[in-house]
Amino acid sequence: MTLWEIAMLVSKGRLSVGQDLGRWFAWLLGDGGMRLLALDARVAVDSVSLPGSFHSDPSDRLIVATARCHDMPLLTADRAILAYGAQGHVQAIDATL
């Protein structure tokens, strides 16, 4: 999930992080052990040429392309991304399990 998507969910009341969002992001990227990955040219190109069948939502395409380009698993509850992972194009792990 991107920082922007987390911020949107918090602002809509659909997600709670239990503290000020700015402080939570600072913790997440510090002691939380997460790191930001750049949206670079390789990710942009991959996002518009994903193999197989995947929907056209630009945010989801960028998230999937980022995972693919960095050879990283993607933890998600998004059914479309999980279905795409089942096609073998990205390693998608169901976050609801």
N, C-alpha and C positions, 0 to 999 in steps of 0.2 A: 504494500500500500504506500502511496506517495505521501509526503508531508502535506501536500495540498489537499489530497483526499481526506486525510485524517482531520485537518483543520476544518474542512467543509462538514464532515460528519459531526464534529464537536459543536460547530456553530448551529447546526440543525437539531442538536440534542439527541442524535442517534448513536453517539459514542461519548463515553466519559473517560477521561484519563486521570481523574481524581485530584488534579491540581491545575494551576495556571498552565495553559498550553505552551507558552514560550519556555517556561521552566522545564516542562516535561520534554520538549524537543531538545533542550540543552542537555538534560540528563541522558536522553536516548542516544544522542550523538557523542556523549562523553563516556560516563561510567556505564551506560547501557550497552556499549559495545557496537552500536550500529554505525554505519558510515554512509555518506551520500555518494551516489554514483552519478557521473555527469551524463547529460543528454548530449552525446557527441554525434559526429557525422555517421559513424558506423551504426549507432542505435537508430538514428533517423532513417537511414537507408533500409535497414532491416525491418523497421516498422511498416514500411509501405510495400514490402515484398515478402511477407511472412508466407512460408509454405503451407500447403493444405488449406482447409476451410476455417476462417475466423471472421468474426463480425467486424464492422467498420468503426467502432468506437475508438477515437484517436488516443484517449488516455490508456485504455486497455492495451491497445497495440504498442504504445510506447513502453508500458510496464513489461509486457511479454518480450519485446525486443531487447530491453535492458537485461532481463534475466538470461536470454539466449546469448547475447553478445559477451556477457561476463561469465558465462557458463555457471550460473548460480541457480539453485532451486528457488521456486516462487511459492511462498506460503500465502494462500488465498482462500476465501470462502466464495469467490465469484464462480458461479456454475459454468459460465461460458469459457473462462480461462481453464477451469478444471477439465472440461470436455476437450479443449484444445490440447491440453497436456496428455490426455488419454490417447490422442492421435500420435503422440510421440515427438511433438515438435518443441516442447519445453517441459522441464521437470516441474510439475505443479503438485503441491502438497495441500491437501484439504485442511484448512485451518479450523474447521468445525469438529474435527475428530478429537 
